[in-house]
Amino acid sequence: KNAEEEEEEEDDFDDGKTKGDDGGGGLIEGEGLSFSRDETILCLKDGFLYPAKIVDMKTLEDGSVGVLVHYQGWNKKYDEWVEEKESCRKLTEENKREQKRLVDDYHQKRKAAMTTTTTTTTG
């Protein structure tokens, strides 16, 4: 994506497709979860859970919550709007274990693929 496309996405998010912000309190609750601005969370991206900070939040017309996240240690250009329900996880021990499991699974699959490739090419 180029910068213009990213700006258009942000514009789309803000151009009347929202009910407004959360009332100024910085806390949005829904379906048993509640997140707030400046909270550190784990955010699902490309099949992995990354530590991220909530920068902003909005309630969308359909009642879902949009969350602007900044991935810790990443350039600000990677900040993105995600759906709270789909992508955001509380920073709990259970979710940290899930984060590690996803990484371990990836490494195991990759190792298995390398072994298969090596066996195929040498055999």
N, C-alpha and C positions, 0 to 999 in steps of 0.2 A: 504494500500500500504506500502511496505517496502522501505527503503532508496534506495535500488538497483533499484527498479522499478521507483522511482522518478528521479534518476540520468539518467536512460535510457530515460525517457520522455524529460528531459532537453537536453540530447544528440541528440535525434530525432529532437528537435526543431532547433538545431544548426548545424546538419551535412549535410549541402547542401540543406536544404529545404527552405532556406531564400535567399532573394536577397542581404542580407547585412543589415546594420543598416539604419537609416534614414538619413545618410549623416553627422552625427555628431552634428547637431543642436539641437537634442533632441525634435523636434516637428514633429509629423506626422499628416497630415490632410486627411480627407476622408469623403465624403458624408455629408458635413456641420458640421462635428465635428472635433475638433482638440484637441489633448491631448499632454502633454509634460512630460518629466521625472521630477520627484519630485513633480508632481501635486497631490493634494489630490482629490480623486474622490469617487463615490459610485460604488461598484462592486457587480454585481448580482452573488450570490452563494447559491445554495440549496434553491432557492425561496425567498431569502431575499437580501436586499441591505446593504452591509457593507462598512463603511469608509475604504479606502485603499489608499496607496501611490504608484504611478507608479515608479518602480525601473528601468525598461529598456523597450525598444520597438524595434520591428523589423517588416519590411515589408516582408510578405511571398510571395512565388512564385505565388500564385493565386491573389496577389494584396491586400489581407486582411492584417490587422495589428494585430500582436501578442503583448501583453502587459504583462510584468512581474509585478505582484502586491504584495505588502506587506499589509496584513490586520492589521489595527491599533489595538494595544493591543494584537495581537496574536504572538505566537512564530514564528521565522523566518522559521521554518521547514514547515509552511503552505503557504509560498510564492508560487505562481503558475503563470504559463503562461495562459492567457485567450485571447479569441478573442475580440478585442476592440469593434467591431460592436455588438456582442452578449451580452457582459457583462459590459461594461464601461458606466457610466452615469456621466455627469457633476454634480458638487456639487452645485445645484441650489435649491431655495426654493421649486419649484415644485417637484423635485426629492426627497427632504427631506420629503415632504408630502407623496409621493409614498412609501418611506421607512417606514414611520409610518403606512400607510394603510396596507401594507403587514404584519406587525407585529400585528396590530389590527385584521385583518382577521384571522390570525393564532390563536390568543387567542380566538376569537369568535367560530371558528370551534372546537377548543379543549374543550371549555366550553360546547358547544352543545353536543359533543361526551361524555363528562363526565356525563351530564344530562341524555342522552339516556341510557348510561351504568347503571347509578344509578337507573333509572326508571325501566329498564328491570330486574335488579337483585333483586329489592325490590318488584316488582309487581308480 
